[in-house]
Amino acid sequence: MSHTRFLLACWSVVLLSTVTACESDEFTLADSGQGDDGGGVDSGERDSGTDGGGDPCGNGTKDPGEDCDPGMDGCCNATCNGVKAPGSSCRESTGACDAEESCNGTSAACPVDELEPDTTECRPVAGSCDVAENCDGDSADCPDDAFQPNTTSCRAAAGVCDAEETCSGTSADCPTDALQPSTHVCRAATVTCDPAETCSGSSVDCPADGPPCNLIDLGNTSPQSVSGTTAGTCDFWVPPTACSTSTSPEMMYTFTAPKTGLFVFSLDATFDSVLSATTGATCGGTSLACNDDAGNYANSQLKLDLAEGDSVVLAVDGYMTAIGDFTLSIGEWTCNPAYFESGLAADCDCGCGVRDPDCTDGTTASCNYCGDTAACNPGGTCNDIEPQNNAVCSVWTCAPQLYDGNNGCDCGCGILDPDCLDATVASCTTCANADSCSPTGTCADIESTYNAHCRPWTCNIDYLTDTGCDCGCGLIDPYCGTESSSACVWCTGTGYCATTDCTEINPGNSGICI
């Protein structure tokens, strides 16, 4: 590069000493690019000297001797003779969608200011109901925050009793996990006596498929009795049409035979009842038998030959819409099966485990046979039978130590006390033991010829506990307060021994007539 050299003359001033020449003061301006063989500033260098105005590098103007100026060229270095290193920032971002520009290392100019394209995510997802925002390519700012619509599922159901949650449309978060209400049906009924299950309201799972409505397992105990009511229960069972077309609710039971034998299922009801049986321990079995009306319109009875381990479902239902209270009794007929309900006159077999339908009632008064080889008293007499339940034998009801205790003849205790001289009431020492059959604790209630039992109460059972003195009903009425007939108020009517008035009552024993 050639240079034009300007020599500044030195003025020599001679005052008091010898005058010497000033050193030359010089700077170089970039020109067309020709080299210089002199000793001045060479190409690519910038003269730091000025005419006294300070360093012009960075003043925003490309001055002589500068390759660039950082005041105008964002990627010019601080000495105005080169470019900044690649990646150096030359323009800051003004928003989420405005990228910072950086030098490329080859140009002093900062790249053109550009916005992020519409494929650039400027706000990430902040929750399961949030959506990511992308730049729009036209603005430095990220678009407004938006959410998933309220039709978007954000939490799938974890079970049939768990509700699926959907976004609200106004929040990034999924709503709180909620369960189906207790009214939600989670398992529909599958058979006629299987009710639908509903959610508990506290679990994601449907409750276990429970037994059919009111299905209660009675196990394999025999004999046994269970009482209940069909009022307010479910109506899922449809009895065989051979019995009735029922729309009334029912109670359901299962029973398993403890041994092989003839089992009798007796239903004493306060309503027109229907008793049905099917095979198996669950609903849907084959119909075995059904009965509507046994002895009277209200009661029902079934007899089934079962092998040990056989299970049956028993349905206590009502005729048409009938409902009410009932007692279901189960027992095994222990005597000859041919004797049960033979239909023959005077063929009441007692002590056989269950009441024989041939008997006119359940008392020993109707018994014709009491000593079958398989009865509770083989070869015995009807005195061994429970007076008010002729299906079973009597048991000792008083304190155990009183039986054969060599402490006197205890009477009215169910079976004869060996301490008694004989079976008559005349041999009794006491009749007032706890659990004696006498409600007043008097020997006047004891059977005269069999002192283990009391005479039965023959009048309305409610009269035994009401406030009137009833006489001639078999037992001394506790309300009378005395055995004498002088206290009698009521003496005639159904069950009374007197037919005219109280003069027929035994003066010394108001439970019987003269």
Secondary structure, DSSP 8 states (H G I E B T S, - for coil): --------------SSS--------------SS----SSS--TT------SSS---TTSSS--TT-S--TTT-TTB-TTSSSB--TT-EEE---BTTB--EE--SS-SS-----B--TTSEEE---STTB--EE--SS-SS-----B--TT-EEE--SSTTB--EE--SS-SS-----B--TT-EEE---STT---EE--SS-SS------STTEEE-TT-SSEEEEEE-TT--------TTT----S--EEEEEE-SSSEEEEEEEEESS-EEEEEEESSSTT--EEEEEE-SSSSS-EEEEEEE-TT-EEEEEEEESTT---EEEEEEEEE-S-GGGTT---TT--B-SSSS--TTSSSSSGGG-SB---TTSSSTT--GGGEETTEEEEE----S-GGGTT-SS--B-SSSS--TTSSSSSGGG-SB---TT-S-TT--GGGB-SS-TTSB----S-GGGGTSSS-B-SSSS--GGG-SSSGGG--B-BSTT-SBSS-GGGEETTEEEEE-
